[in-house]
Amino acid sequence: MDIGSFFFLILVIGAFYYLLLRPQQKREKARRELVRSLQVGDEVVTNSGIHGVVAEVEDAVVWLEVAPDVELKLSRDAVAGKVTESADEDTEPADEDEPAEDPADG
């Protein structure tokens, strides 16, 4: 094995690390911090798509209120993310009283 192929091999391994492994490690670290920071009152979504509000937090368990007087006992790892208010504000329903504008009318 000559020096050129050795450096090429090192370059390929370095590119593999920076393009695949490092971003995955960053995502996992952010997810661990999210799960660790869960508090009562946080609106979250689970890996299965269930939305709810955290009612109680225990060591490895989260009680999620999905409807009035309906709570689910979930593993902390089942939480995929927090729901932010800004996502709801950006999607305002169209006013149905006004007719839609036709772009051809100019």
N, C-alpha and C positions, 0 to 999 in steps of 0.2 A: 504494500500500500504506500503510495507516494504522498508527499506533503500536500499536493493540490487536492487529492480526494479526501484526505483527512480534514482539511479546512472546510471543504464542501459539506462533509458529513456533520461537522460541528455547526455550520451555518444552518443546515436543515433542522437539526435538533433545536437550535435556538429559536428559529422561526416557528416551529411546532409549539414550543413552550409559550411564546408571546402571543401567538394567534389563537391557540386553543385552551391551554391549561390555565394561564393567568386570568383571562376573563371569567372562566368558570369558577376559579377560586374567589374572585371578587364578588361574584353573584352569591356564592354560598355564604361568604362572610356577611354580606348585607342581609341575607335571609335569616341567619342566626341572630343578628342584632335586632331584626324586626320581631322575631319570636320572643326574644329576651325582653323587649321593651313593651310588650302587651300590657295594657292597663284597663281597668274597668271603665266602660263607656266608649272604648274604641270601636268604630264600625269597621268590620273586617269581612273578607271573603275567604272561603276555604278552598282547598285544592279541588273539591268536587263542585264548586260553584255556589255554595250556600252562603247567603249574605245574612249578617246579623250583628248584634252589639254584644260586646264582651260584658257578661254579668258578674263573673267571678273568675279569678286567676289563682290556680294552685300550682304546685311544683311542676308537674308534667301534664296537667289537665287545664283546659279552659272551658268554662260554661258559657255557651253562646245563646243569647236570647234571639230567637228567630221570629217570634210572634208574641203578643201579650200572653203571659203565663205559660209559654212554651220555651223550654231551654234544652239545649243539646250538650252532652258531655263529650268533648273532643280532645284529642291529643294536641298539645301545643304545635307539634310539627305539621298538623293538618291545616294550619293557617297559611294561606298563600300571600296575603297582603292586606294592607289597610285601604279602606275606601276613602278617597279624598273628596272634599266638597267641591273643588274647582271643576271636577269632571262633570258633576251634575249641573253646574251653572252654565257651562258651555253649550249644553244641548237643550235649548229652549224650544218648546213645540211651536210650530207655525200657527199664526192666527188664522182660524178657519173662516172668519167673516170676510176677510179680504181675498179677492181673487188672485190667483198666482199670476205673476207678470210673465208675459211671453217675450223671450229675448228677441224675437223677430219684429216686435212692435217698436223696439228701439227707444 
